[in-house]
Amino acid sequence: MSETESKIESLVQDWVYLPDISERWGVLVTEVRKMVKEHRLIAVRRGENNALQVPAAFIADDGLVKHLGGTLTVLRDGGYDDEEILEWLFTEDPSLPGSPIQALREDRGTEVKRRAQAMAL
């Protein structure tokens, strides 16, 4: 396991398999896979069977956490890869307070996107 992978493992406590997401949202698993392929959702291969899993904090009852998609786009456009994005989203930021993913879950997307845009410059 790389240093980045172990850091992500320590930051992200709960993960969800793609079929579980599709069941929760009432969509086909191919729709969830499409979201990953189109970079609207980050999935990481992990565990014994090396299956794709998504941080549980990204998932709301009816879809993605509000503003997550836009935040991912801003960070990717700024040159960040999936691992760097995960690390940033789950690392505490005293200026928020909390982590960016916490702020997104609390519907403080504007603050998070503003920080993401500043980082991407």
C-alpha positions in Angstrom: 0.0 0.0 0.0 1.4 3.4 -1.0 1.7 6.3 1.5 -1.2 8.1 -0.2 -3.4 4.9 -0.1 -2.7 4.4 3.6 -3.4 8.1 4.3 -6.8 7.8 2.5 -7.6 4.6 4.5 -6.9 6.5 7.7 -9.1 9.5 6.6 -12.0 7.7 5.1 -13.6 5.4 7.6 -16.7 4.1 5.8 -17.0 2.8 2.2 -19.9 1.6 0.1 -19.9 -0.9 -2.8 -21.4 0.2 -6.1 -24.3 -2.4 -6.0 -25.3 -1.1 -2.6 -25.4 2.5 -4.0 -27.5 1.4 -6.9 -29.9 -0.4 -4.6 -30.2 2.6 -2.3 -30.9 5.0 -5.1 -33.1 2.6 -7.0 -31.0 2.7 -10.2 -29.1 0.1 -12.2 -25.5 -0.5 -11.1 -24.4 0.5 -14.6 -25.7 4.0 -13.8 -23.4 4.2 -10.8 -20.5 2.8 -12.9 -21.2 5.4 -15.5 -20.9 8.1 -12.8 -17.5 6.8 -11.9 -16.4 6.6 -15.5 -17.6 10.1 -16.2 -15.7 11.3 -13.1 -18.9 12.5 -11.3 -18.0 10.1 -8.5 -14.7 8.7 -7.1 -14.4 5.0 -6.5 -11.3 3.2 -5.2 -10.4 -0.5 -5.6 -9.9 -1.9 -2.1 -10.4 -4.8 0.2 -9.7 -8.5 -0.3 -11.5 -8.8 -3.6 -10.2 -5.4 -4.9 -13.8 -4.2 -5.6 -14.7 -0.6 -6.4 -15.9 1.3 -3.3 -17.0 4.8 -2.8 -16.6 6.9 0.4 -20.0 6.6 2.2 -19.9 10.3 3.0 -20.4 11.0 -0.8 -23.8 9.2 -0.8 -27.1 10.8 0.2 -30.4 8.9 0.2 -31.5 10.3 -3.2 -28.1 10.7 -5.0 -24.8 12.4 -4.5 -24.2 14.8 -1.7 -25.2 18.3 -2.9 -22.4 20.2 -4.6 -20.0 17.2 -4.6 -20.1 16.9 -8.4 -19.2 20.6 -8.9 -16.5 20.4 -6.3 -15.0 17.3 -8.0 -15.0 19.1 -11.4 -13.3 22.2 -10.0 -10.6 20.1 -8.4 -10.0 17.9 -11.5 -9.9 21.0 -13.7 -7.2 22.3 -11.4 -5.1 19.2 -12.0 -5.8 17.1 -8.9 -6.1 13.4 -9.2 -8.6 11.2 -7.3 -6.2 10.4 -4.4 -5.4 14.1 -3.9 -9.1 15.0 -4.1 -10.0 12.4 -1.5 -7.2 13.5 0.8 -8.3 17.2 0.5 -12.0 16.4 1.0 -11.5 14.3 4.1 -8.7 16.4 5.8 -9.8 18.8 8.6 -9.8 22.5 7.6 -9.9 24.8 10.6 -11.2 27.7 8.4 -14.4 25.8 7.5 -14.4 24.3 10.4 -14.3 20.5 9.8 -13.4 18.8 6.6 -14.7 19.9 3.2 -16.9 16.7 2.9 -18.4 17.6 6.3 -19.2 21.1 5.0 -20.7 19.7 1.8 -22.9 17.3 3.8 -24.0 20.3 5.9 -25.0 22.2 2.7 -22.1 24.6 2.8 -21.1 24.0 -0.7 -20.3 27.6 -1.6 -17.5 27.8 1.0 -16.0 24.5 -0.2 -16.1 25.4 -3.9 -14.5 28.7 -3.1 -11.6 26.9 -1.4 -11.4 24.4 -4.2 -11.2 27.2 -6.8 -8.5 28.9 -4.8 -6.5 25.7 -4.7 -6.9 25.1 -8.4 -5.3 28.4 -9.3 
